[in-house]
Amino acid sequence: MFADMMEFYGLKKDFRNIGNFETEEQQKIVADLLAIVKLGKLVIVTGIVGAGKTIILRQLREKLDKE
């Protein structure tokens, strides 16, 4: 199915595992969220499609797992 989608959109390279370039702002957001979560506060993350919500939450989860 993925190959069909790539062909349909004319994509030549598989982009599923391209990774993420972490910016200073993104690091600060993750650090701030980590501090809030540790306090037991409710966090709601919103944004437009493609804004990076899932990536930030994955980074937060990784940091929490390490601790």
PDB file with one MODEL, atoms N, CA, C and O in Angstrom:
MODEL        1
ATOM      1  N   MET A   1       0.814  -1.194   0.000  1.00  0.00           N
ATOM      2  CA  MET A   1       0.000   0.000   0.000  1.00  0.00           C
ATOM      3  C   MET A   1       0.863   1.265   0.000  1.00  0.00           C
ATOM      4  O   MET A   1       0.588   2.211  -0.739  1.00  0.00           O
ATOM      5  N   PHE A   2       1.917   1.275   0.841  1.00  0.00           N
ATOM      6  CA  PHE A   2       2.787   2.443   0.888  1.00  0.00           C
ATOM      7  C   PHE A   2       3.443   2.684  -0.465  1.00  0.00           C
ATOM      8  O   PHE A   2       3.551   3.823  -0.919  1.00  0.00           O
ATOM      9  N   ALA A   3       3.882   1.598  -1.105  1.00  0.00           N
ATOM     10  CA  ALA A   3       4.506   1.726  -2.429  1.00  0.00           C
ATOM     11  C   ALA A   3       3.518   2.312  -3.432  1.00  0.00           C
ATOM     12  O   ALA A   3       3.895   3.102  -4.297  1.00  0.00           O
ATOM     13  N   ASP A   4       2.256   1.922  -3.310  1.00  0.00           N
ATOM     14  CA  ASP A   4       1.224   2.478  -4.193  1.00  0.00           C
ATOM     15  C   ASP A   4       1.071   3.982  -3.986  1.00  0.00           C
ATOM     16  O   ASP A   4       0.932   4.741  -4.945  1.00  0.00           O
ATOM     17  N   MET A   5       1.097   4.400  -2.728  1.00  0.00           N
ATOM     18  CA  MET A   5       0.966   5.834  -2.430  1.00  0.00           C
ATOM     19  C   MET A   5       2.167   6.601  -2.952  1.00  0.00           C
ATOM     20  O   MET A   5       2.024   7.695  -3.498  1.00  0.00           O
ATOM     21  N   MET A   6       3.359   6.023  -2.784  1.00  0.00           N
ATOM     22  CA  MET A   6       4.559   6.690  -3.291  1.00  0.00           C
ATOM     23  C   MET A   6       4.470   6.863  -4.803  1.00  0.00           C
ATOM     24  O   MET A   6       4.789   7.926  -5.337  1.00  0.00           O
ATOM     25  N   GLU A   7       4.041   5.826  -5.473  1.00  0.00           N
ATOM     26  CA  GLU A   7       3.905   5.893  -6.930  1.00  0.00           C
ATOM     27  C   GLU A   7       2.851   6.920  -7.326  1.00  0.00           C
ATOM     28  O   GLU A   7       3.060   7.698  -8.257  1.00  0.00           O
ATOM     29  N   PHE A   8       1.720   6.928  -6.625  1.00  0.00           N
ATOM     30  CA  PHE A   8       0.632   7.854  -6.933  1.00  0.00           C
ATOM     31  C   PHE A   8       1.103   9.310  -6.836  1.00  0.00           C
ATOM     32  O   PHE A   8       0.779  10.136  -7.689  1.00  0.00           O
ATOM     33  N   TYR A   9       1.881   9.610  -5.771  1.00  0.00           N
ATOM     34  CA  TYR A   9       2.343  10.986  -5.567  1.00  0.00           C
ATOM     35  C   TYR A   9       3.666  11.290  -6.271  1.00  0.00           C
ATOM     36  O   TYR A   9       4.176  12.406  -6.180  1.00  0.00           O
ATOM     37  N   GLY A  10       4.212  10.312  -6.963  1.00  0.00           N
ATOM     38  CA  GLY A  10       5.447  10.531  -7.709  1.00  0.00           C
ATOM     39  C   GLY A  10       6.675  10.627  -6.829  1.00  0.00           C
ATOM     40  O   GLY A  10       7.656  11.265  -7.212  1.00  0.00           O
ATOM     41  N   LEU A  11       6.647  10.005  -5.653  1.00  0.00           N
ATOM     42  CA  LEU A  11       7.785  10.059  -4.735  1.00  0.00           C
ATOM     43  C   LEU A  11       8.809   8.998  -5.120  1.00  0.00           C
ATOM     44  O   LEU A  11       8.449   7.885  -5.502  1.00  0.00           O
ATOM     45  N   LYS A  12      10.076   9.350  -5.018  1.00  0.00           N
ATOM     46  CA  LYS A  12      11.152   8.428  -5.392  1.00  0.00           C
ATOM     47  C   LYS A  12      11.835   7.808  -4.182  1.00  0.00           C
ATOM     48  O   LYS A  12      12.309   6.674  -4.259  1.00  0.00           O
ATOM     49  N   LYS A  13      11.894   8.534  -3.054  1.00  0.00           N
ATOM     50  CA  LYS A  13      12.589   8.053  -1.862  1.00  0.00           C
ATOM     51  C   LYS A  13      11.597   7.830  -0.728  1.00  0.00           C
ATOM     52  O   LYS A  13      10.634   8.579  -0.565  1.00  0.00           O
ATOM     53  N   ASP A  14      11.855   6.785   0.049  1.00  0.00           N
ATOM     54  CA  ASP A  14      11.039   6.465   1.218  1.00  0.00           C
ATOM     55  C   ASP A  14      11.357   7.468   2.320  1.00  0.00           C
ATOM     56  O   ASP A  14      12.511   7.572   2.736  1.00  0.00           O
ATOM     57  N   PHE A  15      10.383   8.191   2.791  1.00  0.00           N
ATOM     58  CA  PHE A  15      10.598   9.249   3.778  1.00  0.00           C
ATOM     59  C   PHE A  15      10.157   8.856   5.189  1.00  0.00           C
ATOM     60  O   PHE A  15      10.160   9.704   6.081  1.00  0.00           O
ATOM     61  N   ARG A  16       9.781   7.609   5.414  1.00  0.00           N
ATOM     62  CA  ARG A  16       9.244   7.206   6.720  1.00  0.00           C
ATOM     63  C   ARG A  16      10.257   7.305   7.846  1.00  0.00           C
ATOM     64  O   ARG A  16       9.866   7.542   8.989  1.00  0.00           O
ATOM     65  N   ASN A  17      11.520   7.135   7.574  1.00  0.00           N
ATOM     66  CA  ASN A  17      12.532   7.134   8.629  1.00  0.00           C
ATOM     67  C   ASN A  17      13.562   8.240   8.447  1.00  0.00           C
ATOM     68  O   ASN A  17      14.749   8.027   8.691  1.00  0.00           O
ATOM     69  N   ILE A  18      13.124   9.409   8.026  1.00  0.00           N
ATOM     70  CA  ILE A  18      14.072  10.483   7.742  1.00  0.00           C
ATOM     71  C   ILE A  18      14.579  11.181   8.992  1.00  0.00           C
ATOM     72  O   ILE A  18      15.620  11.836   8.940  1.00  0.00           O
ATOM     73  N   GLY A  19      13.878  11.063  10.112  1.00  0.00           N
ATOM     74  CA  GLY A  19      14.343  11.668  11.347  1.00  0.00           C
ATOM     75  C   GLY A  19      13.828  13.079  11.539  1.00  0.00           C
ATOM     76  O   GLY A  19      12.901  13.526  10.865  1.00  0.00           O
ATOM     77  N   ASN A  20      14.455  13.764  12.475  1.00  0.00           N
ATOM     78  CA  ASN A  20      14.004  15.093  12.862  1.00  0.00           C
ATOM     79  C   ASN A  20      15.212  15.950  13.210  1.00  0.00           C
ATOM     80  O   ASN A  20      16.137  15.485  13.876  1.00  0.00           O
ATOM     81  N   PHE A  21      15.206  17.192  12.762  1.00  0.00           N
ATOM     82  CA  PHE A  21      16.227  18.156  13.153  1.00  0.00           C
ATOM     83  C   PHE A  21      15.676  18.938  14.338  1.00  0.00           C
ATOM     84  O   PHE A  21      14.729  19.712  14.198  1.00  0.00           O
ATOM     85  N   GLU A  22      16.272  18.730  15.498  1.00  0.00           N
ATOM     86  CA  GLU A  22      15.770  19.345  16.729  1.00  0.00           C
ATOM     87  C   GLU A  22      16.307  20.759  16.889  1.00  0.00           C
ATOM     88  O   GLU A  22      17.520  20.961  16.937  1.00  0.00           O
ATOM     89  N   THR A  23      15.414  21.734  16.973  1.00  0.00           N
ATOM     90  CA  THR A  23      15.805  23.130  17.137  1.00  0.00           C
ATOM     91  C   THR A  23      15.911  23.477  18.623  1.00  0.00           C
ATOM     92  O   THR A  23      15.454  22.722  19.481  1.00  0.00           O
ATOM     93  N   GLU A  24      16.519  24.624  18.912  1.00  0.00           N
ATOM     94  CA  GLU A  24      16.608  25.093  20.298  1.00  0.00           C
ATOM     95  C   GLU A  24      15.210  25.323  20.872  1.00  0.00           C
ATOM     96  O   GLU A  24      14.950  25.008  22.033  1.00  0.00           O
ATOM     97  N   GLU A  25      14.324  25.869  20.061  1.00  0.00           N
ATOM     98  CA  GLU A  25      12.949  26.119  20.515  1.00  0.00           C
ATOM     99  C   GLU A  25      12.251  24.802  20.865  1.00  0.00           C
ATOM    100  O   GLU A  25      11.543  24.714  21.868  1.00  0.00           O
ATOM    101  N   GLN A  26      12.453  23.801  20.047  1.00  0.00           N
ATOM    102  CA  GLN A  26      11.850  22.495  20.299  1.00  0.00           C
ATOM    103  C   GLN A  26      12.400  21.901  21.597  1.00  0.00           C
ATOM    104  O   GLN A  26      11.645  21.320  22.376  1.00  0.00           O
ATOM    105  N   GLN A  27      13.702  22.040  21.835  1.00  0.00           N
ATOM    106  CA  GLN A  27      14.303  21.549  23.072  1.00  0.00           C
ATOM    107  C   GLN A  27      13.704  22.257  24.287  1.00  0.00           C
ATOM    108  O   GLN A  27      13.444  21.626  25.311  1.00  0.00           O
ATOM    109  N   LYS A  28      13.488  23.557  24.172  1.00  0.00           N
ATOM    110  CA  LYS A  28      12.893  24.322  25.280  1.00  0.00           C
ATOM    111  C   LYS A  28      11.457  23.882  25.538  1.00  0.00           C
ATOM    112  O   LYS A  28      11.043  23.745  26.690  1.00  0.00           O
ATOM    113  N   ILE A  29      10.703  23.662  24.478  1.00  0.00           N
ATOM    114  CA  ILE A  29       9.315  23.205  24.637  1.00  0.00           C
ATOM    115  C   ILE A  29       9.274  21.865  25.357  1.00  0.00           C
ATOM    116  O   ILE A  29       8.473  21.669  26.270  1.00  0.00           O
ATOM    117  N   VAL A  30      10.139  20.946  24.945  1.00  0.00           N
ATOM    118  CA  VAL A  30      10.170  19.628  25.578  1.00  0.00           C
ATOM    119  C   VAL A  30      10.577  19.761  27.047  1.00  0.00           C
ATOM    120  O   VAL A  30       9.988  19.105  27.906  1.00  0.00           O
ATOM    121  N   ALA A  31      11.566  20.592  27.346  1.00  0.00           N
ATOM    122  CA  ALA A  31      12.002  20.798  28.732  1.00  0.00           C
ATOM    123  C   ALA A  31      10.875  21.403  29.571  1.00  0.00           C
ATOM    124  O   ALA A  31      10.656  20.989  30.710  1.00  0.00           O
ATOM    125  N   ASP A  32      10.164  22.377  29.013  1.00  0.00           N
ATOM    126  CA  ASP A  32       9.047  22.997  29.735  1.00  0.00           C
ATOM    127  C   ASP A  32       7.932  21.985  29.986  1.00  0.00           C
ATOM    128  O   ASP A  32       7.382  21.923  31.085  1.00  0.00           O
ATOM    129  N   LEU A  33       7.601  21.199  28.977  1.00  0.00           N
ATOM    130  CA  LEU A  33       6.562  20.178  29.137  1.00  0.00           C
ATOM    131  C   LEU A  33       6.978  19.133  30.170  1.00  0.00           C
ATOM    132  O   LEU A  33       6.155  18.677  30.964  1.00  0.00           O
ATOM    133  N   LEU A  34       8.249  18.759  30.158  1.00  0.00           N
ATOM    134  CA  LEU A  34       8.755  17.781  31.118  1.00  0.00           C
ATOM    135  C   LEU A  34       8.575  18.297  32.545  1.00  0.00           C
ATOM    136  O   LEU A  34       8.141  17.556  33.426  1.00  0.00           O
ATOM    137  N   ALA A  35       8.907  19.556  32.766  1.00  0.00           N
ATOM    138  CA  ALA A  35       8.755  20.145  34.097  1.00  0.00           C
ATOM    139  C   ALA A  35       7.286  20.177  34.528  1.00  0.00           C
ATOM    140  O   ALA A  35       6.967  19.900  35.684  1.00  0.00           O
ATOM    141  N   ILE A  36       6.411  20.510  33.605  1.00  0.00           N
ATOM    142  CA  ILE A  36       4.979  20.576  33.913  1.00  0.00           C
ATOM    143  C   ILE A  36       4.426  19.195  34.228  1.00  0.00           C
ATOM    144  O   ILE A  36       3.655  19.028  35.173  1.00  0.00           O
ATOM    145  N   VAL A  37       4.821  18.206  33.434  1.00  0.00           N
ATOM    146  CA  VAL A  37       4.342  16.835  33.655  1.00  0.00           C
ATOM    147  C   VAL A  37       4.823  16.320  35.003  1.00  0.00           C
ATOM    148  O   VAL A  37       4.073  15.651  35.714  1.00  0.00           O
ATOM    149  N   LYS A  38       6.063  16.626  35.359  1.00  0.00           N
ATOM    150  CA  LYS A  38       6.606  16.179  36.643  1.00  0.00           C
ATOM    151  C   LYS A  38       5.834  16.778  37.821  1.00  0.00           C
ATOM    152  O   LYS A  38       5.790  16.188  38.901  1.00  0.00           O
ATOM    153  N   LEU A  39       5.237  17.930  37.615  1.00  0.00           N
ATOM    154  CA  LEU A  39       4.417  18.549  38.663  1.00  0.00           C
ATOM    155  C   LEU A  39       3.026  17.923  38.734  1.00  0.00           C
ATOM    156  O   LEU A  39       2.241  18.238  39.629  1.00  0.00           O
ATOM    157  N   GLY A  40       2.727  17.040  37.792  1.00  0.00           N
ATOM    158  CA  GLY A  40       1.431  16.382  37.775  1.00  0.00           C
ATOM    159  C   GLY A  40       0.332  17.218  37.165  1.00  0.00           C
ATOM    160  O   GLY A  40      -0.850  16.964  37.397  1.00  0.00           O
ATOM    161  N   LYS A  41       0.708  18.204  36.393  1.00  0.00           N
ATOM    162  CA  LYS A  41      -0.268  19.099  35.760  1.00  0.00           C
ATOM    163  C   LYS A  41      -0.791  18.501  34.453  1.00  0.00           C
ATOM    164  O   LYS A  41      -0.123  17.701  33.798  1.00  0.00           O
ATOM    165  N   LEU A  42      -1.983  18.910  34.106  1.00  0.00           N
ATOM    166  CA  LEU A  42      -2.596  18.513  32.840  1.00  0.00           C
ATOM    167  C   LEU A  42      -1.981  19.325  31.709  1.00  0.00           C
ATOM    168  O   LEU A  42      -1.825  20.541  31.819  1.00  0.00           O
ATOM    169  N   VAL A  43      -1.634  18.647  30.625  1.00  0.00           N
ATOM    170  CA  VAL A  43      -1.028  19.309  29.470  1.00  0.00           C
ATOM    171  C   VAL A  43      -1.871  19.003  28.238  1.00  0.00           C
ATOM    172  O   VAL A  43      -2.246  17.856  27.997  1.00  0.00           O
ATOM    173  N   ILE A  44      -2.160  20.033  27.472  1.00  0.00           N
ATOM    174  CA  ILE A  44      -2.858  19.865  26.204  1.00  0.00           C
ATOM    175  C   ILE A  44      -1.956  20.436  25.121  1.00  0.00           C
ATOM    176  O   ILE A  44      -1.524  21.586  25.198  1.00  0.00           O
ATOM    177  N   VAL A  45      -1.681  19.627  24.121  1.00  0.00           N
ATOM    178  CA  VAL A  45      -0.823  20.059  23.020  1.00  0.00           C
ATOM    179  C   VAL A  45      -1.697  20.164  21.775  1.00  0.00           C
ATOM    180  O   VAL A  45      -2.300  19.182  21.342  1.00  0.00           O
ATOM    181  N   THR A  46      -1.756  21.351  21.213  1.00  0.00           N
ATOM    182  CA  THR A  46      -2.556  21.570  20.013  1.00  0.00           C
ATOM    183  C   THR A  46      -1.705  22.238  18.937  1.00  0.00           C
ATOM    184  O   THR A  46      -0.653  22.810  19.224  1.00  0.00           O
ATOM    185  N   GLY A  47      -2.169  22.156  17.711  1.00  0.00           N
ATOM    186  CA  GLY A  47      -1.480  22.808  16.610  1.00  0.00           C
ATOM    187  C   GLY A  47      -2.011  22.282  15.295  1.00  0.00           C
ATOM    188  O   GLY A  47      -2.742  21.294  15.246  1.00  0.00           O
ATOM    189  N   ILE A  48      -1.630  22.957  14.241  1.00  0.00           N
ATOM    190  CA  ILE A  48      -2.071  22.549  12.917  1.00  0.00           C
ATOM    191  C   ILE A  48      -1.373  21.255  12.509  1.00  0.00           C
ATOM    192  O   ILE A  48      -0.367  20.870  13.104  1.00  0.00           O
ATOM    193  N   VAL A  49      -1.902  20.603  11.512  1.00  0.00           N
ATOM    194  CA  VAL A  49      -1.304  19.389  10.983  1.00  0.00           C
ATOM    195  C   VAL A  49       0.116  19.705  10.516  1.00  0.00           C
ATOM    196  O   VAL A  49       0.340  20.666   9.781  1.00  0.00           O
ATOM    197  N   GLY A  50       1.064  18.887  10.952  1.00  0.00           N
ATOM    198  CA  GLY A  50       2.456  19.074  10.537  1.00  0.00           C
ATOM    199  C   GLY A  50       3.255  20.014  11.408  1.00  0.00           C
ATOM    200  O   GLY A  50       4.406  20.314  11.092  1.00  0.00           O
ATOM    201  N   ALA A  51       2.670  20.491  12.509  1.00  0.00           N
ATOM    202  CA  ALA A  51       3.363  21.447  13.369  1.00  0.00           C
ATOM    203  C   ALA A  51       4.446  20.790  14.225  1.00  0.00           C
ATOM    204  O   ALA A  51       5.343  21.474  14.718  1.00  0.00           O
ATOM    205  N   GLY A  52       4.369  19.457  14.406  1.00  0.00           N
ATOM    206  CA  GLY A  52       5.385  18.765  15.191  1.00  0.00           C
ATOM    207  C   GLY A  52       4.899  18.269  16.539  1.00  0.00           C
ATOM    208  O   GLY A  52       5.706  17.928  17.403  1.00  0.00           O
ATOM    209  N   LYS A  53       3.585  18.225  16.728  1.00  0.00           N
ATOM    210  CA  LYS A  53       3.024  17.788  18.023  1.00  0.00           C
ATOM    211  C   LYS A  53       3.466  16.376  18.372  1.00  0.00           C
ATOM    212  O   LYS A  53       3.908  16.121  19.492  1.00  0.00           O
ATOM    213  N   THR A  54       3.350  15.474  17.438  1.00  0.00           N
ATOM    214  CA  THR A  54       3.692  14.074  17.692  1.00  0.00           C
ATOM    215  C   THR A  54       5.176  13.924  17.988  1.00  0.00           C
ATOM    216  O   THR A  54       5.547  13.171  18.888  1.00  0.00           O
ATOM    217  N   ILE A  55       6.015  14.609  17.267  1.00  0.00           N
ATOM    218  CA  ILE A  55       7.460  14.533  17.493  1.00  0.00           C
ATOM    219  C   ILE A  55       7.802  15.034  18.889  1.00  0.00           C
ATOM    220  O   ILE A  55       8.591  14.408  19.595  1.00  0.00           O
ATOM    221  N   ILE A  56       7.219  16.151  19.291  1.00  0.00           N
ATOM    222  CA  ILE A  56       7.492  16.705  20.619  1.00  0.00           C
ATOM    223  C   ILE A  56       7.017  15.743  21.707  1.00  0.00           C
ATOM    224  O   ILE A  56       7.711  15.549  22.705  1.00  0.00           O
ATOM    225  N   LEU A  57       5.851  15.146  21.525  1.00  0.00           N
ATOM    226  CA  LEU A  57       5.347  14.205  22.523  1.00  0.00           C
ATOM    227  C   LEU A  57       6.196  12.936  22.574  1.00  0.00           C
ATOM    228  O   LEU A  57       6.373  12.356  23.645  1.00  0.00           O
ATOM    229  N   ARG A  58       6.715  12.506  21.444  1.00  0.00           N
ATOM    230  CA  ARG A  58       7.617  11.346  21.442  1.00  0.00           C
ATOM    231  C   ARG A  58       8.907  11.665  22.186  1.00  0.00           C
ATOM    232  O   ARG A  58       9.414  10.835  22.940  1.00  0.00           O
ATOM    233  N   GLN A  59       9.437  12.866  21.976  1.00  0.00           N
ATOM    234  CA  GLN A  59      10.652  13.273  22.682  1.00  0.00           C
ATOM    235  C   GLN A  59      10.393  13.356  24.184  1.00  0.00           C
ATOM    236  O   GLN A  59      11.227  12.943  24.989  1.00  0.00           O
ATOM    237  N   LEU A  60       9.248  13.883  24.548  1.00  0.00           N
ATOM    238  CA  LEU A  60       8.872  13.962  25.961  1.00  0.00           C
ATOM    239  C   LEU A  60       8.789  12.565  26.558  1.00  0.00           C
ATOM    240  O   LEU A  60       9.290  12.325  27.656  1.00  0.00           O
ATOM    241  N   ARG A  61       8.168  11.659  25.847  1.00  0.00           N
ATOM    242  CA  ARG A  61       8.031  10.274  26.321  1.00  0.00           C
ATOM    243  C   ARG A  61       9.399   9.618  26.496  1.00  0.00           C
ATOM    244  O   ARG A  61       9.628   8.915  27.480  1.00  0.00           O
ATOM    245  N   GLU A  62      10.310   9.846  25.542  1.00  0.00           N
ATOM    246  CA  GLU A  62      11.660   9.277  25.649  1.00  0.00           C
ATOM    247  C   GLU A  62      12.375   9.787  26.899  1.00  0.00           C
ATOM    248  O   GLU A  62      13.020   9.015  27.608  1.00  0.00           O
ATOM    249  N   LYS A  63      12.259  11.078  27.162  1.00  0.00           N
ATOM    250  CA  LYS A  63      12.905  11.651  28.343  1.00  0.00           C
ATOM    251  C   LYS A  63      12.301  11.105  29.621  1.00  0.00           C
ATOM    252  O   LYS A  63      13.022  10.827  30.580  1.00  0.00           O
ATOM    253  N   LEU A  64      10.993  10.949  29.646  1.00  0.00           N
ATOM    254  CA  LEU A  64      10.330  10.390  30.822  1.00  0.00           C
ATOM    255  C   LEU A  64      10.728   8.931  31.026  1.00  0.00           C
ATOM    256  O   LEU A  64      10.931   8.502  32.162  1.00  0.00           O
ATOM    257  N   ASP A  65      10.843   8.169  29.952  1.00  0.00           N
ATOM    258  CA  ASP A  65      11.264   6.764  30.049  1.00  0.00           C
ATOM    259  C   ASP A  65      12.680   6.648  30.592  1.00  0.00           C
ATOM    260  O   ASP A  65      12.974   5.741  31.371  1.00  0.00           O
ATOM    261  N   LYS A  66      13.565   7.566  30.185  1.00  0.00           N
ATOM    262  CA  LYS A  66      14.950   7.531  30.645  1.00  0.00           C
ATOM    263  C   LYS A  66      15.051   7.828  32.136  1.00  0.00           C
ATOM    264  O   LYS A  66      15.923   7.296  32.823  1.00  0.00           O
ATOM    265  N   GLU A  67      14.164   8.670  32.630  1.00  0.00           N
ATOM    266  CA  GLU A  67      14.191   9.034  34.049  1.00  0.00           C
ATOM    267  C   GLU A  67      13.462   8.002  34.851  1.00  0.00           C
ATOM    268  O   GLU A  67      13.370   8.121  36.073  1.00  0.00           O
TER     269      GLU A  67
ENDMDL
END
